[in-house]
Amino acid sequence: MHTLICGSMAYDTIMVFNDHFRNHILPDKIHILNVAFLVPDMRREFGGCAGNIAYTLRMLGGKPLVMATVGDDHLPYTHRLDRLGLVQTHVRRVEGTFTAQAFITTDLGDNQITAFHPGAMNFSHANHVGDAQDVGLGIVAPDGREGMVQHAREFHEAGIPFIFDPGQGLPMFNGEELLDFIGKADYVAVNDYEGQMLCERTGLAPEALARRVKALIVTRGGEGSVIHAGGRQIGIPSVQPEQVVDPTGCGDAYRAGLLYGLASGMDWETTGRLASLMGALKIARRGGQNHDLDQEAIGQHYFEAFGSRIL
């Protein structure tokens, strides 16, 4: 059975300003702000939640199906998916648009100024869950607003279990809408900040939210994660990375581990630890799709971190 990944595909253009923004922005002049930053270092990465999750899930040996929208500038990403062996049946090109993309400028203090263009992502509702065949599990990751609502409804109506992963799309929804998502989902995955926002908007404590789904997963960066499932709070330790290079896409790598564990019938302790490991392996590489390991290497890393075998 396939895992259907509904979410964004995007290009991330990342630039480095070799100074501090604060040295060039006058606080008393922000009403007439007009600044330019020389960025001699620049790279372009393949990103987007759907692309990142599918990349890591394929690496684990899962069977991801990407459901996303791209624009007229899709060819570099299309060629990449071909090289990775990822099926593109449900990657729809929207004529007259750009693929979603973020333009990120980072200074020497790791402060960031980001401009995000949604482009084709705004048409994600043109794709339908029912068009995908042999699907046993899914995820609704950050995407166009209408598409997220529609895909959650279609997963629910089809009886396909799925993870609701609001991510950076969470601010688009009010409390009632978020409760509707949770009512349809089988699992909810958020980071600690998103989890707090989810509680504030719905008016429910984490324990109350967890009772509405099979599991509520809350990641806490270097402090590990907590899985609320079956009336238990399961603490998942973080894995010490080889080096901390770039957190971009760590949450997506973690979610790929969750999806693999769920699809494989693993218990929550094992699933959470695998997810934690994948986040640690990703953080040691730049971008969301440059951690390249085979299953044997992942299994060895898991053994070294937890003292047991997997994969």
C-alpha positions as CSV (number, residue, x, y, z in Angstrom):
1,M,0.0,0.0,0.0
2,H,1.1,3.5,-0.7
3,T,1.4,6.5,1.6
4,L,-0.3,9.6,0.0
5,I,1.5,12.8,0.9
6,C,-0.6,15.9,0.3
7,G,1.4,19.1,0.7
8,S,3.6,21.7,-1.0
9,M,6.5,21.4,-3.4
10,A,8.7,24.4,-3.4
11,Y,12.1,25.9,-4.3
12,D,14.0,27.4,-1.5
13,T,16.5,30.1,-2.5
14,I,18.8,30.7,0.5
15,M,21.2,33.7,0.6
16,V,23.7,34.6,3.3
17,F,24.4,38.2,4.2
18,N,27.9,38.4,5.8
19,D,27.0,40.9,8.4
20,H,24.2,41.6,10.9
21,F,20.8,43.1,9.8
22,R,20.8,45.3,12.9
23,N,23.9,47.2,11.5
24,H,21.9,48.3,8.5
25,I,18.4,48.9,9.7
26,L,17.7,52.1,11.5
27,P,14.9,51.5,14.1
28,D,13.6,55.1,13.8
29,K,13.4,54.8,10.0
30,I,11.5,51.6,9.5
31,H,8.5,53.7,8.2
32,I,10.6,54.5,5.1
33,L,12.7,51.3,5.0
34,N,14.8,50.9,1.9
35,V,17.7,48.6,2.3
36,A,19.7,46.2,0.1
37,F,21.9,43.4,1.3
38,L,24.8,42.1,-0.8
39,V,24.6,38.3,-0.6
40,P,27.7,36.7,-2.2
41,D,26.6,33.2,-1.0
42,M,23.5,31.7,-2.5
43,R,22.1,28.2,-3.1
44,R,18.9,26.8,-4.4
45,E,17.3,23.8,-2.7
46,F,14.4,21.5,-3.5
47,G,11.9,21.8,-0.7
48,G,8.3,21.9,0.2
49,C,6.7,19.6,2.8
50,A,5.5,17.0,0.4
51,G,8.8,16.8,-1.5
52,N,10.8,16.6,1.7
53,I,8.6,14.0,3.4
54,A,8.5,11.8,0.2
55,Y,12.3,12.1,-0.1
56,T,13.0,10.7,3.4
57,L,10.1,8.1,3.3
58,R,11.5,6.7,0.0
59,M,15.0,6.5,1.6
60,L,13.5,4.5,4.5
61,G,12.0,2.0,2.0
62,G,8.4,3.3,2.1
63,K,6.1,3.8,-0.8
64,P,5.3,7.5,-1.0
65,L,2.9,9.1,-3.5
66,V,3.2,12.8,-3.8
67,M,0.0,14.9,-4.3
68,A,1.0,18.5,-5.0
69,T,0.9,21.3,-7.6
70,V,3.8,22.9,-9.4
71,G,4.1,25.8,-11.9
72,D,5.6,26.4,-15.3
73,D,9.1,26.3,-13.8
74,H,8.7,22.7,-12.7
75,L,11.2,21.0,-14.9
76,P,14.2,20.9,-12.4
77,Y,12.0,19.4,-9.8
78,T,10.4,17.0,-12.3
79,H,13.8,15.7,-13.3
80,R,14.8,15.3,-9.7
81,L,11.7,13.2,-8.9
82,D,12.5,11.1,-11.9
83,R,16.0,10.5,-10.6
84,L,14.7,9.6,-7.2
85,G,12.1,7.2,-8.7
86,L,9.2,9.0,-7.1
87,V,5.9,8.6,-9.0
88,Q,4.5,11.9,-10.4
89,T,1.0,10.8,-11.3
90,H,-0.5,13.2,-8.8
91,V,1.9,16.2,-9.3
92,R,-0.2,18.6,-11.2
93,R,1.2,21.5,-13.3
94,V,-0.8,24.7,-13.1
95,E,-0.2,26.8,-16.2
96,G,0.6,30.4,-15.8
97,T,2.0,30.0,-12.3
98,F,5.3,29.6,-10.5
99,T,6.1,26.7,-8.3
100,A,5.8,27.8,-4.6
101,Q,9.1,29.3,-3.5
102,A,10.8,30.9,-0.6
103,F,13.5,33.5,-0.8
104,I,15.4,33.5,2.5
105,T,18.2,35.9,3.5
106,T,20.1,34.9,6.6
107,D,22.6,37.1,8.5
108,L,25.6,36.1,10.7
109,G,23.3,36.0,13.7
110,D,21.0,33.4,12.1
111,N,18.3,36.0,11.8
112,Q,16.2,35.5,8.7
113,I,14.1,37.7,6.3
114,T,11.9,35.5,4.2
115,A,9.6,36.2,1.3
116,F,7.3,33.4,0.3
117,H,5.4,33.1,-3.0
118,P,2.7,30.4,-2.9
119,G,2.1,30.3,-6.7
120,A,0.8,26.9,-7.8
121,M,0.2,25.9,-4.2
122,N,-2.9,28.0,-4.2
123,F,-4.5,25.5,-6.6
124,S,-3.8,22.3,-4.5
125,H,-7.6,21.7,-4.3
126,A,-7.4,20.7,-8.0
127,N,-6.0,17.4,-6.8
128,H,-8.3,14.8,-5.2
129,V,-7.5,12.0,-2.8
130,G,-9.9,9.7,-4.6
131,D,-7.7,9.8,-7.7
132,A,-4.9,7.9,-6.0
133,Q,-5.1,4.1,-5.9
134,D,-3.9,1.6,-3.4
135,V,-3.5,4.1,-0.5
136,G,-3.4,2.9,3.0
137,L,-2.1,5.9,4.9
138,G,-1.9,9.7,4.3
139,I,-0.8,13.0,5.6
140,V,-2.2,16.5,5.1
141,A,0.9,18.8,5.4
142,P,1.1,22.6,4.8
143,D,-0.4,23.5,1.4
144,G,-3.0,25.8,0.0
145,R,-5.8,26.5,2.5
146,E,-8.6,25.1,0.4
147,G,-6.6,22.1,-0.6
148,M,-5.8,21.2,3.1
149,V,-9.5,21.4,4.0
150,Q,-10.5,19.3,1.0
151,H,-7.9,16.6,1.3
152,A,-8.7,16.1,5.0
153,R,-12.3,15.7,4.2
154,E,-11.6,13.3,1.3
155,F,-9.2,11.1,3.4
156,H,-11.9,10.9,6.1
157,E,-14.7,10.1,3.7
158,A,-12.6,7.4,2.1
159,G,-11.8,5.9,5.5
160,I,-8.0,6.3,4.9
161,P,-6.1,7.1,8.2
162,F,-4.1,10.2,8.0
163,I,-1.8,12.6,9.9
164,F,-2.9,16.2,10.2
165,D,0.3,18.3,10.1
166,P,-0.7,22.0,10.1
167,G,2.8,23.3,10.4
168,Q,3.3,26.9,9.2
169,G,-0.3,26.7,7.7
170,L,-1.8,26.6,11.2
171,P,-2.4,30.4,11.4
172,M,-4.7,30.2,8.4
173,F,-7.4,28.4,10.5
174,N,-9.5,29.4,13.4
175,G,-10.3,27.2,16.4
176,E,-13.5,25.7,14.9
177,E,-11.7,24.8,11.7
178,L,-8.8,23.2,13.5
179,L,-11.2,21.1,15.6
180,D,-12.8,20.0,12.4
181,F,-9.4,18.8,11.1
182,I,-8.8,17.0,14.4
183,G,-12.2,15.4,14.2
184,K,-11.4,13.9,10.8
185,A,-7.7,13.0,11.4
186,D,-6.4,9.9,13.1
187,Y,-3.1,11.5,14.2
188,V,-1.9,15.1,14.7
189,A,1.7,16.2,14.5
190,V,3.0,19.6,15.7
191,N,6.1,21.2,17.1
192,D,5.9,22.7,20.6
193,Y,5.2,26.2,19.4
194,E,2.4,25.0,17.0
195,G,1.1,22.8,19.8
196,Q,0.7,25.8,22.1
197,M,-1.0,27.7,19.3
198,L,-3.3,24.7,18.6
199,C,-4.3,24.6,22.3
200,E,-5.0,28.4,22.4
201,R,-7.1,28.4,19.3
202,T,-9.1,25.3,20.2
203,G,-9.4,26.0,23.9
204,L,-8.3,22.5,24.7
205,A,-5.3,21.2,26.7
206,P,-2.9,18.7,25.0
207,E,-4.5,15.8,26.9
208,A,-8.0,16.8,25.7
209,L,-6.8,17.1,22.1
210,A,-5.1,13.7,22.4
211,R,-8.3,12.0,23.4
212,R,-9.8,13.1,20.0
213,V,-7.2,11.2,17.9
214,K,-5.2,8.0,18.1
215,A,-2.1,10.0,18.8
216,L,-0.9,13.6,19.3
217,I,2.8,14.0,18.5
218,V,4.6,17.0,19.8
219,T,8.3,17.6,18.8
220,R,10.6,19.7,20.9
221,G,13.7,20.0,18.9
222,G,16.8,19.0,20.9
223,E,14.6,18.1,23.8
224,G,13.1,15.2,22.0
225,S,9.4,14.7,21.5
226,V,6.3,13.4,23.3
227,I,3.7,11.1,21.9
228,H,0.3,11.2,23.6
229,A,-1.4,7.9,22.7
230,G,-3.8,5.5,24.5
231,G,-3.8,7.6,27.6
232,R,0.0,7.5,27.9
233,Q,2.6,10.2,27.4
234,I,5.5,8.5,25.7
235,G,8.8,10.4,25.9
236,I,11.0,10.1,22.8
237,P,14.6,11.1,23.3
238,S,16.5,13.2,20.8
239,V,19.4,11.7,18.9
240,Q,22.7,13.5,19.0
241,P,23.5,14.6,15.4
242,E,27.0,14.4,13.9
243,Q,26.8,18.2,13.5
244,V,24.1,20.9,13.6
245,V,24.2,22.5,10.1
246,D,20.6,23.4,9.1
247,P,17.2,22.7,10.8
248,T,15.4,23.3,7.5
249,G,13.2,20.2,6.8
250,C,13.9,18.4,10.1
251,G,10.2,18.3,10.9
252,D,9.5,16.8,7.5
253,A,12.2,14.1,8.1
254,Y,10.6,13.3,11.5
255,R,7.2,12.9,9.9
256,A,8.6,10.6,7.3
257,G,9.8,8.4,10.2
258,L,6.3,8.5,11.7
259,L,4.7,7.5,8.4
260,Y,7.1,4.6,7.9
261,G,6.5,3.4,11.4
262,L,2.7,3.6,11.1
263,A,2.7,1.9,7.7
264,S,5.0,-0.9,9.1
265,G,2.9,-1.5,12.2
266,M,5.7,-0.5,14.6
267,D,4.8,0.4,18.2
268,W,4.9,4.1,19.3
269,E,8.3,3.9,21.1
270,T,10.0,2.5,18.0
271,T,8.1,4.8,15.6
272,G,9.0,7.8,17.6
273,R,12.7,6.8,17.9
274,L,13.0,6.3,14.2
275,A,11.4,9.6,13.5
276,S,13.8,11.3,16.0
277,L,16.7,9.7,14.3
278,M,15.6,10.9,10.8
279,G,15.4,14.4,12.1
280,A,19.0,14.2,13.5
281,L,20.3,12.7,10.3
282,K,18.8,15.6,8.3
283,I,20.0,18.4,10.6
284,A,23.6,17.4,9.7
285,R,23.1,18.4,6.1
286,R,22.0,21.6,4.4
287,G,18.5,21.8,2.8
288,G,15.6,19.4,3.2
289,Q,16.7,16.8,0.7
290,N,20.5,16.3,1.0
291,H,20.8,13.6,3.7
292,D,21.5,10.5,1.5
293,L,21.7,7.2,3.4
294,D,20.6,3.7,2.6
295,Q,18.6,1.5,4.8
296,E,21.6,-0.4,6.2
297,A,23.2,2.9,7.3
298,I,20.0,4.1,8.9
299,G,19.7,0.8,10.7
300,Q,23.2,1.1,12.0
301,H,22.6,4.7,13.2
302,Y,19.5,3.4,15.0
303,F,21.4,0.7,16.7
304,E,24.1,3.1,17.8
305,A,21.5,5.5,19.2
306,F,19.1,3.0,20.9
307,G,20.9,-0.3,21.1
308,S,18.4,-2.4,19.1
309,R,17.9,-3.3,15.5
310,I,15.4,-1.9,13.1
311,L,14.9,-2.0,9.3
